[in-house]
């Protein structure tokens, strides 16, 4: 029987792992540089928001990701060290994140849970906030608020039809009136706050985790999608 060289697997495996790790760190560094360069933008750039959240979140945070079109950098910046650290959507449906975060918190009572939720996704299942309040589930919900179903705009734009030509996307905007997610959360028993600058993200996240219960942070994002 042919034996593998070394303890880490077949010959060259350790070298390949090291090369992949180095490449990942290089990509992380490059993306972090982009995030820092966008940190002063108002409304907030999605990449700058994700970077700020990852920098401020506790080391053992469990991330529930339904940020959809604003998810660039989530899997790069959050260092999820164990199999229970990260949960994300498979498939094309939306609305999963708010109730999923409640269920995950029930299963992992001793871990901080951070839910990254698009505003469009939140409108499908915002009643989950009432459940979190009723059961006292300490989840911090961050609403990625770009005033639209941006993923639908992106995919419609990619078809290069009339919407792309006219820059009009019927029934894909969440404005007129804009949704007051902080007020909505409060009506369902969840306190929260609105954030409009990247520099304020860490403080809001800290207040959420120290509140001891569910907390919502509504972040106003740049609505551009192309």
Backbone as CSV, one residue per row, in Angstrom:
resi,resn,N_x,N_y,N_z,CA_x,CA_y,CA_z,C_x,C_y,C_z
1,UNK,0.848,-1.192,0.000,0.000,0.000,0.000,0.891,1.252,0.000
2,UNK,0.535,2.192,-0.834,1.305,3.423,-0.911,0.918,4.337,0.247
3,UNK,1.884,4.867,0.955,1.631,5.720,2.112,1.781,7.184,1.718
4,UNK,0.926,8.034,2.331,1.039,9.466,2.098,2.221,10.012,2.871
5,UNK,2.870,10.999,2.306,3.996,11.637,2.988,3.473,12.639,3.997
6,UNK,4.030,12.638,5.199,3.677,13.633,6.212,2.377,13.297,6.910
7,UNK,1.982,14.147,7.861,0.807,13.892,8.689,-0.447,14.592,8.174
8,UNK,-0.328,15.528,7.256,-1.475,16.358,6.886,-2.232,15.890,5.678
9,UNK,-1.949,14.680,5.149,-2.650,14.207,3.976,-1.675,13.901,2.862
10,UNK,-2.134,13.875,1.616,-1.280,13.535,0.492,-0.161,14.548,0.300
11,UNK,0.894,14.151,-0.432,2.019,15.074,-0.656,1.535,16.389,-1.275
12,UNK,1.980,17.480,-0.745,1.635,18.791,-1.279,0.369,19.391,-0.713
13,UNK,-0.420,18.613,0.075,-1.693,19.130,0.594,-1.468,20.320,1.515
14,UNK,-0.485,20.204,2.405,-0.211,21.305,3.335,0.217,22.550,2.585
15,UNK,0.984,22.357,1.536,1.447,23.491,0.734,0.267,24.176,0.032
16,UNK,-0.649,23.360,-0.491,-1.818,23.936,-1.165,-2.722,24.668,-0.176
17,UNK,-2.899,24.084,1.026,-3.709,24.762,2.038,-3.098,26.104,2.420
18,UNK,-1.799,26.117,2.575,-1.119,27.361,2.938,-1.276,28.410,1.839
19,UNK,-1.189,27.960,0.579,-1.336,28.887,-0.541,-2.749,29.456,-0.599
20,UNK,-3.757,28.610,-0.347,-5.146,29.074,-0.352,-5.398,30.049,0.791
21,UNK,-4.827,29.740,1.960,-4.996,30.633,3.114,-4.369,31.992,2.845
22,UNK,-3.198,31.979,2.209,-2.526,33.238,1.892,-3.336,34.045,0.878
23,UNK,-3.905,33.355,-0.111,-4.722,34.038,-1.115,-5.967,34.633,-0.482
24,UNK,-6.586,33.888,0.453,-7.781,34.387,1.128,-7.450,35.629,1.956
25,UNK,-6.327,35.622,2.642,-5.926,36.782,3.435,-5.650,37.984,2.549
26,UNK,-5.073,37.730,1.379,-4.823,38.819,0.433,-6.138,39.424,-0.043
27,UNK,-7.119,38.562,-0.348,-8.427,39.045,-0.788,-9.130,39.799,0.343
28,UNK,-9.009,39.282,1.575,-9.616,39.949,2.723,-9.031,41.345,2.910
29,UNK,-7.700,41.439,2.787,-7.024,42.720,2.956,-7.453,43.718,1.880
30,UNK,-7.552,43.233,0.648,-7.965,44.116,-0.452,-9.396,44.601,-0.256
31,UNK,-10.295,43.694,0.150,-11.689,44.070,0.348,-11.837,45.023,1.540
32,UNK,-11.051,44.777,2.593,-11.085,45.667,3.752,-10.624,47.073,3.375
33,UNK,-9.625,47.160,2.503,-9.168,48.458,2.025,-10.267,49.198,1.284
34,UNK,-11.008,48.472,0.450,-12.140,49.088,-0.252,-13.196,49.564,0.736
35,UNK,-13.479,48.730,1.746,-14.490,49.105,2.744,-14.087,50.371,3.484
36,UNK,-12.820,50.454,3.873,-12.351,51.651,4.586,-12.433,52.883,3.700
37,UNK,-12.163,52.713,2.411,-12.216,53.859,1.496,-13.644,54.352,1.292
38,UNK,-14.633,53.488,1.560,-16.038,53.856,1.381,-16.713,54.244,2.695
39,UNK,-15.965,54.224,3.788,-16.566,54.384,5.113,-17.193,55.757,5.338
40,UNK,-16.766,56.772,4.612,-17.300,58.118,4.830,-18.546,58.398,3.997
41,UNK,-18.934,57.473,3.137,-20.077,57.725,2.256,-21.388,57.772,3.037
42,UNK,-22.269,58.674,2.628,-23.618,58.777,3.166,-24.569,58.947,1.986
43,UNK,-25.570,58.082,1.830,-25.879,56.911,2.629,-24.727,55.894,2.641
44,UNK,-24.784,54.990,3.592,-23.706,54.039,3.837,-23.564,53.048,2.678
45,UNK,-22.323,52.763,2.314,-22.033,51.739,1.315,-22.177,50.368,1.960
46,UNK,-22.816,49.402,1.288,-23.010,48.084,1.886,-21.716,47.427,2.361
47,UNK,-20.652,47.519,1.571,-19.393,46.886,1.955,-18.837,47.507,3.232
48,UNK,-18.964,48.825,3.368,-18.498,49.501,4.583,-19.310,49.063,5.793
49,UNK,-20.612,48.856,5.613,-21.458,48.381,6.714,-21.037,46.987,7.164
50,UNK,-20.864,46.079,6.215,-20.494,44.702,6.567,-19.151,44.682,7.294
51,UNK,-18.196,45.471,6.815,-16.877,45.522,7.452,-17.002,46.056,8.878
52,UNK,-17.776,47.106,9.074,-17.949,47.685,10.409,-18.622,46.699,11.354
53,UNK,-19.602,45.969,10.874,-20.274,44.973,11.701,-19.315,43.858,12.112
54,UNK,-18.533,43.384,11.168,-17.588,42.306,11.457,-16.531,42.749,12.452
55,UNK,-16.117,44.009,12.364,-15.116,44.528,13.294,-15.681,44.657,14.708
56,UNK,-16.964,44.944,14.827,-17.567,45.234,16.128,-18.216,44.029,16.797
57,UNK,-18.531,42.988,16.034,-19.245,41.843,16.596,-18.352,41.038,17.531
58,UNK,-18.904,40.484,18.608,-18.125,39.608,19.487,-17.549,38.418,18.731
59,UNK,-16.447,37.880,19.236,-15.726,36.819,18.523,-16.567,35.571,18.320
60,UNK,-17.474,35.266,19.241,-18.264,34.036,19.140,-19.653,34.270,18.556
61,UNK,-19.815,35.373,17.821,-21.119,35.706,17.229,-21.566,34.661,16.217
62,UNK,-22.847,34.339,16.263,-23.492,33.510,15.250,-24.162,34.454,14.251
63,UNK,-23.806,34.341,12.982,-24.330,35.230,11.945,-25.447,34.529,11.181
64,UNK,-26.586,35.198,11.071,-27.692,34.740,10.233,-27.783,35.728,9.078
65,UNK,-27.463,35.285,7.886,-27.303,36.207,6.764,-28.442,36.114,5.757
66,UNK,-29.246,37.163,5.688,-30.203,37.335,4.595,-30.108,38.770,4.080
67,UNK,-28.866,39.207,3.895,-28.639,40.559,3.385,-28.724,40.611,1.861
68,UNK,-28.777,39.459,1.221,-29.041,39.283,-0.212,-28.124,40.139,-1.077
69,UNK,-28.634,41.214,-1.683,-27.842,41.988,-2.642,-26.754,42.818,-1.981
70,UNK,-26.776,42.929,-0.649,-25.749,43.693,0.063,-24.743,42.791,0.772
71,UNK,-24.689,41.525,0.377,-23.923,40.523,1.128,-22.439,40.491,0.793
72,UNK,-21.973,41.309,-0.131,-20.544,41.285,-0.478,-19.702,41.514,0.772
73,UNK,-18.771,40.636,1.022,-17.875,40.775,2.164,-18.301,40.014,3.401
74,UNK,-19.551,39.546,3.468,-20.017,38.866,4.689,-19.162,37.640,4.976
75,UNK,-18.962,36.792,3.968,-18.220,35.544,4.192,-16.711,35.772,4.227
76,UNK,-16.289,36.960,3.871,-14.867,37.288,3.940,-14.513,37.925,5.275
77,UNK,-15.335,38.858,5.738,-15.000,39.623,6.940,-15.343,38.896,8.241
78,UNK,-16.422,38.124,8.257,-16.787,37.413,9.476,-15.989,36.113,9.555
79,UNK,-15.204,35.966,10.610,-14.366,34.773,10.780,-15.148,33.741,11.591
80,UNK,-15.944,32.951,10.915,-16.793,31.953,11.560,-15.967,30.694,11.796
81,UNK,-15.624,30.460,13.066,-14.627,29.449,13.395,-15.194,28.058,13.641
82,UNK,-16.518,27.921,13.704,-17.084,26.602,13.966,-18.352,26.423,13.145
83,UNK,-18.847,25.184,13.004,-19.983,24.912,12.117,-21.288,25.585,12.529
84,UNK,-21.380,26.087,13.760,-22.608,26.738,14.222,-22.514,28.263,14.179
85,UNK,-21.506,28.778,13.512,-21.273,30.221,13.506,-21.968,30.967,12.377
86,UNK,-22.430,30.251,11.347,-22.928,30.959,10.166,-24.088,30.192,9.552
87,UNK,-25.186,30.932,9.296,-26.361,30.348,8.656,-26.802,31.288,7.537
88,UNK,-27.072,30.716,6.360,-27.472,31.545,5.222,-28.515,30.819,4.391
89,UNK,-29.125,31.564,3.519,-30.227,31.076,2.697,-29.713,30.301,1.489
90,UNK,-30.391,29.206,1.164,-30.173,28.507,-0.090,-31.449,28.629,-0.916
91,UNK,-31.295,28.871,-2.204,-32.476,29.024,-3.038,-32.832,30.486,-3.228
92,UNK,-33.979,30.740,-3.857,-34.322,32.098,-4.253,-35.397,32.771,-3.433
93,UNK,-35.969,32.095,-2.427,-37.010,32.716,-1.620,-36.427,33.707,-0.630
94,UNK,-37.228,34.646,-0.166,-36.776,35.585,0.862,-37.794,35.624,1.996
95,UNK,-37.372,36.161,3.142,-38.227,36.240,4.306,-37.859,35.241,5.387
96,UNK,-36.813,34.483,5.152,-36.389,33.417,6.072,-35.644,33.932,7.294
97,UNK,-34.921,35.038,7.143,-33.926,35.432,8.136,-34.461,35.805,9.497
98,UNK,-35.532,36.602,9.572,-36.043,37.034,10.878,-36.498,35.855,11.739
99,UNK,-37.364,34.977,11.248,-37.752,33.837,12.086,-36.618,32.848,12.304
100,UNK,-35.738,32.680,11.327,-34.614,31.754,11.501,-33.722,32.199,12.649
101,UNK,-33.494,33.491,12.761,-32.642,33.999,13.843,-33.240,33.679,15.203
102,UNK,-34.569,33.748,15.318,-35.218,33.404,16.579,-35.004,31.933,16.913
103,UNK,-35.167,31.071,15.925,-34.966,29.648,16.147,-33.532,29.315,16.508
104,UNK,-32.592,29.972,15.843,-31.180,29.730,16.122,-30.820,30.187,17.526
105,UNK,-31.385,31.320,17.953,-31.132,31.787,19.313,-31.700,30.818,20.348
106,UNK,-32.853,30.241,20.068,-33.412,29.242,20.976,-32.481,28.040,21.116
107,UNK,-31.828,27.674,20.020,-30.931,26.524,20.038,-29.568,26.851,20.642
108,UNK,-29.138,28.109,20.514,-27.798,28.514,20.959,-27.931,29.671,21.953
109,UNK,-28.499,29.392,23.085,-28.830,30.429,24.060,-27.610,31.212,24.533
110,UNK,-26.450,30.557,24.592,-25.256,31.187,25.169,-24.407,31.924,24.145
111,UNK,-24.849,31.972,22.886,-24.077,32.657,21.848,-24.787,33.942,21.429
112,UNK,-24.028,35.035,21.191,-24.647,36.230,20.606,-25.070,35.941,19.167
113,UNK,-26.264,36.354,18.796,-26.796,36.109,17.455,-27.021,37.448,16.750
114,UNK,-26.454,37.548,15.555,-26.550,38.764,14.739,-27.229,38.413,13.429
115,UNK,-28.382,39.018,13.163,-29.139,38.750,11.942,-28.995,39.917,10.973
116,UNK,-28.500,39.637,9.788,-28.307,40.640,8.737,-29.439,40.470,7.728
117,UNK,-30.374,41.424,7.714,-31.638,41.237,7.000,-31.901,42.394,6.037
118,UNK,-32.164,42.084,4.789,-32.571,43.114,3.842,-33.947,43.664,4.180
119,UNK,-34.179,44.923,3.826,-35.476,45.519,4.154,-36.621,44.811,3.440
120,UNK,-36.405,44.411,2.202,-37.436,43.661,1.490,-37.727,42.330,2.152
121,UNK,-36.691,41.638,2.577,-36.870,40.360,3.271,-37.628,40.556,4.579
122,UNK,-37.304,41.623,5.308,-37.950,41.875,6.594,-39.452,42.077,6.438
123,UNK,-39.890,42.623,5.310,-41.308,42.889,5.124,-42.127,41.617,4.940
124,UNK,-41.465,40.502,4.676,-42.188,39.240,4.552,-42.569,38.661,5.916
125,UNK,-41.696,38.847,6.915,-41.875,38.114,8.176,-41.583,38.983,9.396
126,UNK,-41.937,40.267,9.343,-41.604,41.135,10.474,-42.318,40.734,11.764
127,UNK,-43.362,39.895,11.678,-44.031,39.429,12.892,-43.109,38.586,13.764
128,UNK,-41.992,38.112,13.213,-41.019,37.357,14.014,-40.415,38.231,15.111
129,UNK,-40.413,39.547,14.914,-39.920,40.438,15.970,-40.796,40.338,17.209
130,UNK,-42.109,40.211,17.018,-43.017,40.050,18.153,-42.692,38.767,18.922
131,UNK,-42.406,37.696,18.190,-42.031,36.430,18.826,-40.756,36.601,19.644
132,UNK,-39.764,37.302,19.071,-38.509,37.526,19.794,-38.750,38.319,21.070
133,UNK,-39.638,39.321,20.988,-39.949,40.118,22.181,-40.683,39.277,23.219
134,UNK,-41.647,38.513,22.780,-42.445,37.706,23.702,-41.593,36.667,24.431
135,UNK,-40.640,36.066,23.700,-39.812,35.006,24.277,-38.501,35.526,24.860
136,UNK,-38.277,36.828,24.762,-37.060,37.411,25.315,-35.793,36.919,24.642
137,UNK,-35.815,36.835,23.306,-34.683,36.285,22.554,-33.706,37.396,22.187
138,UNK,-32.511,37.309,22.720,-31.514,38.370,22.536,-30.830,38.250,21.176
139,UNK,-31.553,38.649,20.164,-31.021,38.707,18.795,-30.862,40.167,18.410
140,UNK,-29.729,40.519,17.814,-29.566,41.856,17.246,-29.859,41.767,15.751
141,UNK,-30.891,42.471,15.333,-31.301,42.482,13.924,-30.767,43.753,13.273
142,UNK,-30.027,43.615,12.184,-29.567,44.772,11.414,-30.315,44.778,10.084
143,UNK,-31.100,45.814,9.872,-31.860,45.948,8.629,-31.011,46.686,7.603
144,UNK,-30.697,46.017,6.511,-29.950,46.621,5.395,-30.978,47.356,4.529
145,UNK,-31.181,48.633,4.819,-32.312,49.378,4.284,-31.902,50.210,3.062
146,UNK,-32.148,49.658,1.876,-31.871,50.400,0.645,-33.150,50.861,-0.050
147,UNK,-34.267,50.825,0.691,-35.556,51.339,0.204,-36.074,50.595,-1.026
148,UNK,-35.701,49.321,-1.156,-36.133,48.617,-2.359,-35.936,47.114,-2.234
149,UNK,-36.517,46.398,-3.187,-36.159,45.006,-3.435,-35.010,45.035,-4.446
150,UNK,-33.814,45.330,-3.958,-32.702,45.586,-4.872,-32.307,44.352,-5.672
151,UNK,-32.416,43.158,-5.086,-32.040,41.957,-5.828,-32.938,41.784,-7.054
152,UNK,-34.224,42.165,-6.926,-35.122,42.077,-8.078,-34.751,43.104,-9.135
153,UNK,-34.359,44.301,-8.677,-33.908,45.311,-9.638,-32.662,44.834,-10.386
154,UNK,-31.733,44.251,-9.661,-30.493,43.784,-10.295,-30.790,42.735,-11.358
155,UNK,-31.664,41.807,-11.014,-31.949,40.723,-11.960,-32.790,41.198,-13.132
156,UNK,-33.700,42.140,-12.866,-34.482,42.713,-13.965,-33.585,43.531,-14.879
157,UNK,-32.668,44.307,-14.291,-31.729,45.096,-15.081,-30.873,44.202,-15.972
158,UNK,-30.487,43.038,-15.460,-29.632,42.122,-16.225,-30.319,41.590,-17.470
159,UNK,-31.655,41.608,-17.482,-32.390,41.158,-18.668,-32.329,42.166,-19.806
160,UNK,-31.941,43.412,-19.470,-31.748,44.477,-20.462,-33.013,44.728,-21.291
161,UNK,-34.148,44.748,-20.612,-35.417,45.031,-21.270,-35.846,46.468,-21.059
162,UNK,-37.187,46.702,-21.044,-37.715,48.055,-20.932,-37.335,48.716,-19.606
163,UNK,-37.337,47.956,-18.510,-36.990,48.540,-17.217,-35.575,49.078,-17.220
164,UNK,-34.655,48.301,-17.770,-33.263,48.743,-17.826,-33.127,49.976,-18.709
165,UNK,-33.850,50.004,-19.821,-33.767,51.137,-20.740,-34.346,52.411,-20.123
166,UNK,-35.455,52.270,-19.396,-36.146,53.434,-18.830,-35.738,53.741,-17.392
167,UNK,-34.983,52.846,-16.764,-34.614,52.967,-15.356,-35.866,53.082,-14.487
168,UNK,-36.862,52.276,-14.786,-38.097,52.225,-14.002,-38.373,50.769,-13.650
169,UNK,-38.543,50.524,-12.359,-38.718,49.154,-11.867,-40.013,49.111,-11.063
170,UNK,-41.062,48.639,-11.699,-42.406,48.715,-11.142,-42.524,47.836,-9.894
171,UNK,-43.048,48.424,-8.811,-43.352,47.723,-7.557,-42.109,47.141,-6.874
172,UNK,-40.954,47.724,-7.111,-39.726,47.231,-6.486,-39.119,48.225,-5.508
173,UNK,-39.784,49.354,-5.285,-39.293,50.354,-4.332,-40.112,50.293,-3.044
174,UNK,-39.440,50.506,-1.922,-40.099,50.530,-0.613,-40.033,51.952,-0.063
175,UNK,-40.666,52.849,-0.786,-40.708,54.258,-0.385,-42.128,54.777,-0.615
176,UNK,-42.342,56.049,-0.294,-43.635,56.714,-0.500,-44.807,55.909,0.053
177,UNK,-44.862,55.657,1.334,-43.950,56.139,2.380,-42.795,55.176,2.633
178,UNK,-41.688,55.740,3.086,-40.582,54.901,3.538,-41.016,54.183,4.821
179,UNK,-40.491,52.985,5.016,-40.887,52.173,6.172,-40.054,52.569,7.383
180,UNK,-40.731,52.854,8.462,-40.072,53.181,9.728,-39.833,51.872,10.486
181,UNK,-38.694,51.225,10.227,-38.430,49.923,10.846,-38.232,50.035,12.353
182,UNK,-37.707,51.156,12.810,-37.555,51.334,14.257,-38.929,51.432,14.906
183,UNK,-39.823,52.209,14.306,-41.185,52.310,14.824,-41.938,50.994,14.729
184,UNK,-41.746,50.284,13.620,-42.380,48.985,13.441,-41.918,48.009,14.512
185,UNK,-40.599,47.965,14.745,-40.052,47.076,15.770,-40.600,47.442,17.148
186,UNK,-40.645,48.736,17.435,-41.143,49.179,18.747,-42.600,48.744,18.943
187,UNK,-43.390,48.823,17.888,-44.788,48.401,17.983,-44.914,46.911,18.284
188,UNK,-43.886,46.141,17.925,-43.878,44.698,18.160,-43.091,44.315,19.404
189,UNK,-42.677,45.335,20.173,-42.022,45.083,21.446,-40.516,45.050,21.421
190,UNK,-39.916,45.481,20.308,-38.457,45.422,20.159,-37.895,46.838,20.071
191,UNK,-36.990,47.222,20.976,-36.367,48.550,20.874,-35.352,48.583,19.739
192,UNK,-34.958,49.794,19.349,-33.972,49.891,18.276,-33.571,51.320,18.006
193,UNK,-32.797,51.483,16.957,-32.312,52.802,16.565,-31.970,52.811,15.080
194,UNK,-31.888,54.021,14.541,-31.541,54.197,13.132,-30.096,54.673,13.025
195,UNK,-29.370,54.181,12.038,-27.971,54.555,11.819,-27.807,55.052,10.387
196,UNK,-27.115,56.186,10.219,-26.928,56.764,8.893,-25.466,56.981,8.539
197,UNK,-24.539,56.688,9.475,-23.112,56.850,9.212,-22.363,55.597,9.656
198,UNK,-21.368,55.196,8.874,-20.591,53.999,9.196,-19.956,54.102,10.575
199,UNK,-19.509,55.292,10.948,-18.839,55.480,12.233,-19.751,55.178,13.415
200,UNK,-21.064,55.177,13.204,-22.009,54.940,14.292,-22.441,53.484,14.408
201,UNK,-21.984,52.646,13.487,-22.422,51.249,13.463,-21.965,50.497,14.710
202,UNK,-20.700,50.626,15.081,-20.158,49.868,16.214,-20.889,50.195,17.508
203,UNK,-21.166,51.474,17.741,-21.879,51.862,18.956,-23.276,51.273,19.011
204,UNK,-23.977,51.307,17.885,-25.329,50.751,17.836,-25.307,49.249,18.082
205,UNK,-24.319,48.576,17.493,-24.222,47.134,17.682,-23.923,46.793,19.143
206,UNK,-23.036,47.572,19.764,-22.730,47.361,21.170,-23.949,47.537,22.047
207,UNK,-24.744,48.571,21.766,-25.960,48.788,22.554,-26.947,47.635,22.358
208,UNK,-26.988,47.111,21.157,-27.881,45.981,20.896,-27.495,44.749,21.693
209,UNK,-26.217,44.400,21.659,-25.779,43.195,22.361,-25.852,43.358,23.879
210,UNK,-25.667,44.571,24.369,-25.712,44.785,25.821,-27.133,44.959,26.343
211,UNK,-28.125,45.031,25.458,-29.503,45.264,25.896,-30.103,44.059,26.611
212,UNK,-29.583,42.876,26.319,-30.092,41.674,26.973,-31.355,41.105,26.365
213,UNK,-31.819,41.690,25.271,-33.035,41.213,24.608,-32.939,41.477,23.122
214,UNK,-34.034,41.331,22.391,-34.002,41.634,20.965,-33.802,43.136,20.740
215,UNK,-33.106,43.477,19.663,-32.783,44.878,19.377,-32.647,45.007,17.869
216,UNK,-33.164,46.106,17.324,-33.120,46.312,15.873,-32.324,47.562,15.531
217,UNK,-31.434,47.429,14.554,-30.647,48.559,14.049,-31.005,48.741,12.574
218,UNK,-31.628,49.858,12.267,-32.062,50.168,10.896,-30.980,51.021,10.235
219,UNK,-30.290,50.455,9.249,-29.158,51.151,8.620,-29.564,51.611,7.228
220,UNK,-29.470,52.902,6.991,-29.809,53.484,5.689,-28.642,53.290,4.738
221,UNK,-28.881,52.506,3.683,-27.844,52.170,2.717,-28.008,52.941,1.403
222,UNK,-26.905,53.066,0.703,-26.917,53.589,-0.650,-27.825,52.696,-1.495
223,UNK,-28.762,53.288,-2.194,-29.747,52.522,-2.961,-29.294,52.141,-4.356
224,UNK,-28.091,52.580,-4.773,-27.614,52.240,-6.116,-27.498,50.725,-6.267
225,UNK,-27.788,50.225,-7.462,-27.771,48.769,-7.644,-27.054,48.318,-8.919
226,UNK,-26.477,49.240,-9.660,-25.754,48.842,-10.874,-24.297,49.277,-10.769
